[in-house]
């Protein structure tokens, strides 16, 4: 399974689960008036809207390159993931914290029933299922990279968003459970309001982190340092290459990288590779057109050989690093 299909599956599963949970939680809030349940409902509504944006971004990023966008539409994923982060901050964090503060200023009695805890239990199970699916998708793609380092360096913000949102969702259920439980035991709705604010704070933290990550990807972050280092080591190890200069790289989409470099080609090596051609064609060309004809044909042969060498290097680089979709080597 590809990394892209793994992230798409995780986002789709999260979208379906959170749509169902949004309806359930808002019904529970309507009957109870619980601030913690309201925060949970708003949290899940925000997750549903954001995962809809993420899924749309994935679909749009899969469009093939065209005349207007010759490098493809991979950046659409970053744009929609950034919009998702803004949605988490405004709809999830902002509304939830506001409701919690309003409940502290103007407290109202909370009707707590056993089925509130059942709703939270169902939510924990479903969010936990999506969380495990996101973890499994990451484990299939991180290739031995430590988990936290992978989240920091991945070029697919959608899978990181699902993981963090549903991780916070599971934590939010626990916070809401504690808030509602303390409100029931003490009869003080303050605990319920504090639970609402705590869930909103968690959402705000995730939104800021995701916003910062997607900002760097939209600006054109360089490809992972280890990928660039190994790619350059491969280039410099080729007998046809004397030196590599002016290296530039950019993340174009999820696992879609561009690498540009100016290369000082080894003309002597290329000339030596052309010796069989010279032996086979020199006398004939000199007889047909003299030195001018030989020089012209030899120059054409060298240029063709250099083109073939570039094609070989690009093919082997892509075999080692499939994410290097666009390679641009200029002669220095």
C-alpha positions as a Markdown table, in Angstrom:
| # | Residue | x | y | z |
|---|---|---|---|---|
| 1 | Unk | 0.0 | 0.0 | 0.0 |
| 2 | Unk | 1.3 | 3.4 | -0.9 |
| 3 | Unk | 1.7 | 6.2 | 1.6 |
| 4 | Unk | -0.9 | 8.2 | -0.3 |
| 5 | Unk | -3.5 | 5.5 | -0.1 |
| 6 | Unk | -2.7 | 4.9 | 3.6 |
| 7 | Unk | -3.4 | 8.6 | 4.4 |
| 8 | Unk | -6.5 | 8.7 | 2.2 |
| 9 | Unk | -7.9 | 5.6 | 4.0 |
| 10 | Unk | -7.2 | 7.1 | 7.4 |
| 11 | Unk | -8.8 | 10.4 | 6.5 |
| 12 | Unk | -11.9 | 8.8 | 5.1 |
| 13 | Unk | -12.3 | 6.6 | 8.1 |
| 14 | Unk | -12.0 | 9.6 | 10.4 |
| 15 | Unk | -14.5 | 11.5 | 8.3 |
| 16 | Unk | -17.2 | 8.8 | 8.5 |
| 17 | Unk | -16.6 | 8.1 | 12.3 |
| 18 | Unk | -16.6 | 11.8 | 13.2 |
| 19 | Unk | -19.8 | 12.5 | 11.2 |
| 20 | Unk | -21.7 | 9.9 | 13.2 |
| 21 | Unk | -20.1 | 11.2 | 16.5 |
| 22 | Unk | -21.0 | 14.8 | 15.8 |
| 23 | Unk | -24.7 | 13.9 | 15.5 |
| 24 | Unk | -24.6 | 11.8 | 18.7 |
| 25 | Unk | -22.8 | 14.4 | 20.8 |
| 26 | Unk | -25.0 | 17.3 | 19.8 |
| 27 | Unk | -28.1 | 15.3 | 20.7 |
| 28 | Unk | -26.5 | 14.5 | 24.0 |
| 29 | Unk | -25.7 | 18.2 | 24.6 |
| 30 | Unk | -29.3 | 19.2 | 23.7 |
| 31 | Unk | -30.7 | 17.0 | 26.4 |
| 32 | Unk | -28.1 | 17.6 | 29.1 |
| 33 | Unk | -26.8 | 21.2 | 28.6 |
| 34 | Unk | -23.3 | 20.0 | 29.6 |
| 35 | Unk | -20.5 | 22.3 | 28.6 |
| 36 | Unk | -18.0 | 19.5 | 28.4 |
| 37 | Unk | -20.4 | 17.6 | 26.1 |
| 38 | Unk | -20.8 | 20.8 | 24.0 |
| 39 | Unk | -17.0 | 21.1 | 23.7 |
| 40 | Unk | -16.8 | 17.5 | 22.6 |
| 41 | Unk | -19.6 | 18.1 | 20.1 |
| 42 | Unk | -17.9 | 21.2 | 18.7 |
| 43 | Unk | -14.5 | 19.4 | 18.8 |
| 44 | Unk | -16.0 | 16.5 | 16.7 |
| 45 | Unk | -17.8 | 18.9 | 14.4 |
| 46 | Unk | -14.5 | 20.7 | 13.8 |
| 47 | Unk | -12.8 | 17.4 | 13.1 |
| 48 | Unk | -15.5 | 16.4 | 10.7 |
| 49 | Unk | -15.2 | 19.6 | 8.7 |
| 50 | Unk | -11.4 | 19.5 | 8.8 |
| 51 | Unk | -11.2 | 15.9 | 7.7 |
| 52 | Unk | -13.6 | 16.8 | 4.8 |
| 53 | Unk | -11.1 | 19.5 | 3.8 |
| 54 | Unk | -8.2 | 17.1 | 4.1 |
| 55 | Unk | -10.0 | 14.5 | 1.9 |
| 56 | Unk | -10.7 | 17.2 | -0.7 |
| 57 | Unk | -7.1 | 18.3 | -0.6 |
| 58 | Unk | -5.9 | 14.7 | -1.2 |
| 59 | Unk | -8.2 | 14.2 | -4.1 |
| 60 | Unk | -7.3 | 17.6 | -5.7 |
| 61 | Unk | -3.5 | 16.9 | -5.2 |
| 62 | Unk | -3.8 | 13.7 | -7.3 |
| 63 | Unk | -4.6 | 15.7 | -10.5 |
| 64 | Unk | -2.1 | 15.2 | -13.2 |
| 65 | Unk | 0.3 | 18.0 | -14.2 |
| 66 | Unk | -1.0 | 20.2 | -17.0 |
| 67 | Unk | 0.1 | 23.2 | -19.0 |
| 68 | Unk | -0.7 | 25.6 | -16.2 |
| 69 | Unk | 0.8 | 23.6 | -13.4 |
| 70 | Unk | 3.6 | 21.6 | -14.9 |
| 71 | Unk | 4.8 | 20.2 | -11.5 |
| 72 | Unk | 1.3 | 19.0 | -10.7 |
| 73 | Unk | -1.2 | 19.9 | -7.9 |
| 74 | Unk | 0.6 | 18.3 | -4.9 |
| 75 | Unk | 0.5 | 21.7 | -3.1 |
| 76 | Unk | -3.3 | 21.5 | -2.9 |
| 77 | Unk | -2.8 | 19.1 | 0.0 |
| 78 | Unk | -0.8 | 21.7 | 1.9 |
| 79 | Unk | -3.4 | 24.4 | 1.2 |
| 80 | Unk | -6.4 | 22.4 | 2.4 |
| 81 | Unk | -4.4 | 21.1 | 5.4 |
| 82 | Unk | -3.7 | 24.8 | 6.3 |
| 83 | Unk | -7.4 | 25.6 | 6.0 |
| 84 | Unk | -8.1 | 22.6 | 8.2 |
| 85 | Unk | -5.7 | 24.0 | 10.9 |
| 86 | Unk | -7.5 | 27.4 | 10.8 |
| 87 | Unk | -10.8 | 25.6 | 11.2 |
| 88 | Unk | -9.6 | 23.7 | 14.2 |
| 89 | Unk | -8.4 | 26.9 | 15.8 |
| 90 | Unk | -11.6 | 28.9 | 15.1 |
| 91 | Unk | -14.3 | 26.4 | 15.3 |
| 92 | Unk | -12.7 | 23.9 | 17.7 |
| 93 | Unk | -10.6 | 26.0 | 20.0 |
| 94 | Unk | -12.3 | 29.4 | 19.8 |
| 95 | Unk | -16.0 | 28.4 | 20.2 |
| 96 | Unk | -15.2 | 25.7 | 22.8 |
| 97 | Unk | -13.1 | 28.1 | 25.0 |
| 98 | Unk | -15.7 | 30.8 | 24.6 |
| 99 | Unk | -18.5 | 28.5 | 25.7 |
| 100 | Unk | -16.4 | 27.3 | 28.7 |
| 101 | Unk | -15.7 | 30.9 | 29.8 |
| 102 | Unk | -19.3 | 31.9 | 29.3 |
| 103 | Unk | -20.4 | 28.9 | 31.5 |
| 104 | Unk | -18.0 | 30.1 | 34.3 |
| 105 | Unk | -19.4 | 33.7 | 34.1 |
| 106 | Unk | -23.0 | 32.6 | 33.9 |
| 107 | Unk | -23.2 | 29.0 | 35.3 |
| 108 | Unk | -26.3 | 26.9 | 34.7 |
| 109 | Unk | -27.2 | 23.6 | 36.2 |
| 110 | Unk | -26.1 | 20.6 | 34.2 |
| 111 | Unk | -28.4 | 17.6 | 33.8 |
| 112 | Unk | -26.1 | 14.6 | 34.0 |
| 113 | Unk | -27.5 | 11.2 | 33.0 |
| 114 | Unk | -25.8 | 7.8 | 32.7 |
| 115 | Unk | -26.1 | 7.9 | 28.9 |
| 116 | Unk | -23.7 | 10.9 | 28.8 |
| 117 | Unk | -21.0 | 8.5 | 29.9 |
| 118 | Unk | -22.2 | 6.0 | 27.3 |
| 119 | Unk | -21.8 | 8.6 | 24.6 |
| 120 | Unk | -18.3 | 9.4 | 25.8 |
| 121 | Unk | -17.4 | 5.7 | 25.8 |
| 122 | Unk | -18.7 | 5.2 | 22.2 |
| 123 | Unk | -16.7 | 8.3 | 21.2 |
| 124 | Unk | -13.5 | 7.0 | 22.8 |
| 125 | Unk | -13.9 | 3.6 | 21.0 |
| 126 | Unk | -14.5 | 5.2 | 17.6 |
| 127 | Unk | -11.8 | 7.8 | 17.9 |
| 128 | Unk | -9.5 | 5.1 | 19.2 |
| 129 | Unk | -10.2 | 3.1 | 16.1 |
| 130 | Unk | -9.3 | 6.0 | 13.8 |
| 131 | Unk | -6.2 | 6.8 | 15.8 |
| 132 | Unk | -5.0 | 3.2 | 15.5 |
| 133 | Unk | -5.7 | 3.3 | 11.7 |
| 134 | Unk | -3.6 | 6.5 | 11.5 |
| 135 | Unk | -0.8 | 4.9 | 13.5 |
| 136 | Unk | -0.8 | 1.8 | 11.3 |
| 137 | Unk | -0.6 | 4.0 | 8.1 |
| 138 | Unk | 2.3 | 5.9 | 9.6 |
| 139 | Unk | 4.1 | 2.7 | 10.6 |
| 140 | Unk | 3.8 | 1.4 | 7.0 |
| 141 | Unk | 5.5 | 4.5 | 5.6 |
| 142 | Unk | 8.1 | 5.8 | 8.1 |
| 143 | Unk | 10.6 | 3.1 | 7.2 |
| 144 | Unk | 12.4 | 2.9 | 10.5 |
| 145 | Unk | 12.4 | 6.6 | 11.2 |
| 146 | Unk | 11.5 | 7.3 | 14.8 |
| 147 | Unk | 7.8 | 8.1 | 15.2 |
| 148 | Unk | 8.2 | 11.7 | 16.5 |
| 149 | Unk | 10.9 | 12.5 | 13.9 |
| 150 | Unk | 8.6 | 11.2 | 11.2 |
| 151 | Unk | 5.8 | 13.5 | 12.3 |
| 152 | Unk | 8.2 | 16.5 | 12.2 |
| 153 | Unk | 9.7 | 15.7 | 8.8 |
| 154 | Unk | 6.8 | 14.0 | 6.8 |
| 155 | Unk | 5.7 | 15.8 | 3.6 |
| 156 | Unk | 2.2 | 14.4 | 4.1 |
| 157 | Unk | 0.4 | 16.7 | 6.6 |
| 158 | Unk | -2.9 | 14.9 | 6.2 |
| 159 | Unk | -1.9 | 11.8 | 8.1 |
| 160 | Unk | -0.2 | 13.8 | 10.8 |
| 161 | Unk | -3.4 | 15.9 | 11.1 |
| 162 | Unk | -5.6 | 12.8 | 11.5 |
| 163 | Unk | -3.2 | 11.3 | 14.1 |
| 164 | Unk | -3.0 | 14.4 | 16.2 |
| 165 | Unk | -6.7 | 15.3 | 15.9 |
| 166 | Unk | -7.9 | 11.8 | 17.0 |
| 167 | Unk | -5.2 | 11.6 | 19.6 |
| 168 | Unk | -6.5 | 14.9 | 21.1 |
| 169 | Unk | -10.1 | 13.5 | 20.6 |
| 170 | Unk | -9.3 | 10.5 | 22.8 |
| 171 | Unk | -7.7 | 12.8 | 25.4 |
| 172 | Unk | -10.6 | 15.2 | 25.1 |
| 173 | Unk | -13.0 | 12.4 | 25.9 |
| 174 | Unk | -11.1 | 11.7 | 29.1 |
| 175 | Unk | -11.0 | 15.4 | 30.0 |
| 176 | Unk | -14.8 | 15.6 | 29.4 |
| 177 | Unk | -15.4 | 12.5 | 31.4 |
| 178 | Unk | -13.5 | 13.9 | 34.4 |
| 179 | Unk | -15.3 | 17.3 | 34.1 |
| 180 | Unk | -18.7 | 15.8 | 33.9 |
| 181 | Unk | -17.9 | 13.3 | 36.6 |
| 182 | Unk | -16.7 | 16.0 | 39.0 |
| 183 | Unk | -19.7 | 18.1 | 38.2 |
| 184 | Unk | -22.0 | 15.2 | 39.1 |
| 185 | Unk | -20.2 | 14.3 | 42.3 |
| 186 | Unk | -19.8 | 17.9 | 43.6 |
| 187 | Unk | -22.9 | 19.4 | 42.1 |
| 188 | Unk | -20.7 | 22.3 | 40.9 |
| 189 | Unk | -20.9 | 23.0 | 37.1 |
| 190 | Unk | -17.6 | 24.8 | 37.3 |
| 191 | Unk | -15.8 | 21.5 | 36.7 |
| 192 | Unk | -17.8 | 21.0 | 33.5 |
| 193 | Unk | -16.9 | 24.4 | 32.2 |
| 194 | Unk | -13.2 | 23.9 | 33.0 |
| 195 | Unk | -13.3 | 20.6 | 31.1 |
| 196 | Unk | -14.7 | 22.6 | 28.1 |
| 197 | Unk | -11.8 | 25.1 | 28.3 |
| 198 | Unk | -9.2 | 22.3 | 28.6 |
| 199 | Unk | -10.5 | 20.6 | 25.5 |
| 200 | Unk | -10.4 | 23.9 | 23.6 |
| 201 | Unk | -6.8 | 24.5 | 24.7 |
| 202 | Unk | -5.7 | 21.1 | 23.4 |
| 203 | Unk | -7.3 | 22.0 | 20.0 |
| 204 | Unk | -5.6 | 25.3 | 19.9 |
| 205 | Unk | -2.2 | 23.7 | 20.4 |
| 206 | Unk | -2.8 | 21.2 | 17.6 |
| 207 | Unk | -4.1 | 24.0 | 15.3 |
| 208 | Unk | -1.0 | 26.1 | 15.8 |
| 209 | Unk | 1.4 | 23.2 | 15.3 |
| 210 | Unk | -0.4 | 22.1 | 12.1 |
| 211 | Unk | -0.5 | 25.7 | 10.8 |
| 212 | Unk | 3.2 | 26.1 | 11.3 |
| 213 | Unk | 4.0 | 22.8 | 9.5 |
| 214 | Unk | 1.8 | 23.5 | 6.5 |
| 215 | Unk | 3.2 | 27.1 | 6.2 |
| 216 | Unk | 6.7 | 25.7 | 5.7 |
| 217 | Unk | 5.4 | 23.2 | 3.1 |
| 218 | Unk | 3.5 | 25.9 | 1.2 |
| 219 | Unk | 6.6 | 28.2 | 1.2 |
| 220 | Unk | 8.6 | 25.4 | -0.4 |
| 221 | Unk | 10.6 | 23.5 | 2.3 |
| 222 | Unk | 13.7 | 21.7 | 1.3 |
| 223 | Unk | 13.5 | 18.0 | 1.0 |
| 224 | Unk | 14.6 | 15.8 | 4.0 |
| 225 | Unk | 18.3 | 16.3 | 4.6 |
| 226 | Unk | 19.1 | 12.6 | 4.6 |
| 227 | Unk | 17.5 | 12.1 | 1.2 |
| 228 | Unk | 19.3 | 15.1 | -0.3 |
| 229 | Unk | 22.6 | 14.0 | 1.3 |
| 230 | Unk | 22.4 | 10.4 | -0.1 |
| 231 | Unk | 21.2 | 11.6 | -3.5 |
| 232 | Unk | 24.3 | 14.0 | -3.8 |
| 233 | Unk | 26.6 | 11.2 | -2.6 |
| 234 | Unk | 25.3 | 9.1 | -5.5 |
| 235 | Unk | 25.8 | 11.9 | -7.9 |
| 236 | Unk | 29.4 | 12.6 | -6.8 |
| 237 | Unk | 30.2 | 8.9 | -6.9 |
| 238 | Unk | 29.6 | 8.7 | -10.7 |
| 239 | Unk | 32.7 | 8.7 | -12.9 |
| 240 | Unk | 31.0 | 11.1 | -15.3 |
| 241 | Unk | 30.7 | 13.7 | -12.6 |
| 242 | Unk | 33.6 | 15.9 | -11.3 |
| 243 | Unk | 31.6 | 18.2 | -9.0 |
| 244 | Unk | 28.1 | 19.2 | -8.0 |
| 245 | Unk | 27.2 | 22.8 | -7.3 |
| 246 | Unk | 24.2 | 25.1 | -6.6 |
| 247 | Unk | 22.0 | 22.4 | -5.1 |
| 248 | Unk | 18.3 | 23.4 | -4.7 |
| 249 | Unk | 15.5 | 21.2 | -3.6 |
| 250 | Unk | 11.8 | 21.5 | -2.7 |
| 251 | Unk | 8.9 | 19.5 | -1.4 |
| 252 | Unk | 6.2 | 19.7 | -4.1 |
| 253 | Unk | 3.6 | 17.3 | -2.5 |
| 254 | Unk | 3.2 | 14.3 | -0.4 |
| 255 | Unk | 6.3 | 12.2 | -1.2 |
| 256 | Unk | 6.9 | 14.4 | -4.3 |
| 257 | Unk | 10.3 | 16.1 | -4.3 |
| 258 | Unk | 12.2 | 18.2 | -6.8 |
| 259 | Unk | 16.0 | 18.3 | -6.9 |
| 260 | Unk | 18.1 | 20.8 | -9.0 |
| 261 | Unk | 21.9 | 20.9 | -9.3 |
| 262 | Unk | 24.6 | 22.3 | -11.6 |
| 263 | Unk | 27.0 | 19.5 | -12.5 |
| 264 | Unk | 30.6 | 19.8 | -13.7 |
| 265 | Unk | 30.7 | 16.8 | -16.1 |
| 266 | Unk | 33.9 | 14.9 | -16.6 |
| 267 | Unk | 34.7 | 15.5 | -20.2 |
| 268 | Unk | 37.8 | 13.3 | -20.2 |
| 269 | Unk | 35.7 | 10.3 | -19.0 |
| 270 | Unk | 33.1 | 11.0 | -21.7 |
| 271 | Unk | 35.8 | 11.2 | -24.3 |
| 272 | Unk | 37.3 | 7.9 | -23.2 |
| 273 | Unk | 33.9 | 6.3 | -23.5 |
| 274 | Unk | 33.7 | 7.5 | -27.1 |
| 275 | Unk | 36.9 | 5.8 | -28.2 |
| 276 | Unk | 35.1 | 2.8 | -29.7 |
| 277 | Unk | 32.9 | 5.2 | -31.7 |
| 278 | Unk | 36.1 | 7.1 | -32.9 |
| 279 | Unk | 37.7 | 3.9 | -33.9 |
| 280 | Unk | 34.7 | 2.8 | -35.9 |
| 281 | Unk | 33.9 | 6.1 | -37.6 |
| 282 | Unk | 37.1 | 8.3 | -37.8 |
| 283 | Unk | 38.5 | 7.1 | -41.1 |
| 284 | Unk | 35.2 | 7.0 | -42.9 |
| 285 | Unk | 34.2 | 10.5 | -41.7 |
| 286 | Unk | 37.6 | 12.0 | -42.6 |
| 287 | Unk | 37.4 | 10.6 | -46.1 |
| 288 | Unk | 33.8 | 11.8 | -46.6 |
| 289 | Unk | 34.2 | 15.3 | -45.3 |
| 290 | Unk | 37.5 | 15.9 | -43.7 |
| 291 | Unk | 38.2 | 17.2 | -40.2 |
| 292 | Unk | 35.1 | 19.4 | -40.2 |
| 293 | Unk | 32.8 | 16.5 | -40.8 |
| 294 | Unk | 34.5 | 14.4 | -38.2 |
| 295 | Unk | 34.4 | 17.2 | -35.6 |
| 296 | Unk | 30.7 | 17.7 | -36.2 |
| 297 | Unk | 29.8 | 14.1 | -35.9 |
| 298 | Unk | 32.1 | 13.6 | -32.9 |
| 299 | Unk | 30.5 | 16.5 | -31.1 |
| 300 | Unk | 27.0 | 15.1 | -31.8 |
| 301 | Unk | 28.2 | 11.7 | -30.4 |
| 302 | Unk | 29.5 | 13.3 | -27.2 |
| 303 | Unk | 26.3 | 15.3 | -26.7 |
| 304 | Unk | 24.2 | 12.1 | -27.2 |
| 305 | Unk | 26.4 | 10.2 | -24.8 |
| 306 | Unk | 26.0 | 12.9 | -22.2 |
| 307 | Unk | 22.2 | 12.8 | -22.6 |
| 308 | Unk | 22.3 | 9.0 | -22.2 |
| 309 | Unk | 24.4 | 9.4 | -19.1 |
| 310 | Unk | 21.9 | 12.0 | -17.6 |
| 311 | Unk | 19.1 | 9.6 | -18.3 |
| 312 | Unk | 20.9 | 6.7 | -16.6 |
| 313 | Unk | 21.7 | 8.7 | -13.5 |
| 314 | Unk | 18.1 | 10.0 | -13.3 |
| 315 | Unk | 16.7 | 6.5 | -13.7 |
| 316 | Unk | 19.0 | 5.0 | -11.0 |
| 317 | Unk | 18.3 | 8.0 | -8.6 |
| 318 | Unk | 14.5 | 7.5 | -9.0 |
| 319 | Unk | 14.9 | 3.7 | -8.3 |
| 320 | Unk | 16.7 | 4.5 | -5.0 |
| 321 | Unk | 14.5 | 7.5 | -4.2 |
| 322 | Unk | 11.0 | 7.1 | -5.8 |
| 323 | Unk | 9.9 | 10.4 | -4.2 |
| 324 | Unk | 12.4 | 12.3 | -6.5 |
| 325 | Unk | 9.8 | 13.0 | -9.2 |
| 326 | Unk | 11.5 | 16.0 | -10.8 |
| 327 | Unk | 15.3 | 16.1 | -11.4 |
| 328 | Unk | 17.0 | 19.1 | -13.1 |
| 329 | Unk | 20.7 | 18.8 | -13.9 |
| 330 | Unk | 22.4 | 21.7 | -15.6 |
| 331 | Unk | 25.9 | 21.6 | -17.0 |
| 332 | Unk | 28.3 | 23.9 | -15.0 |
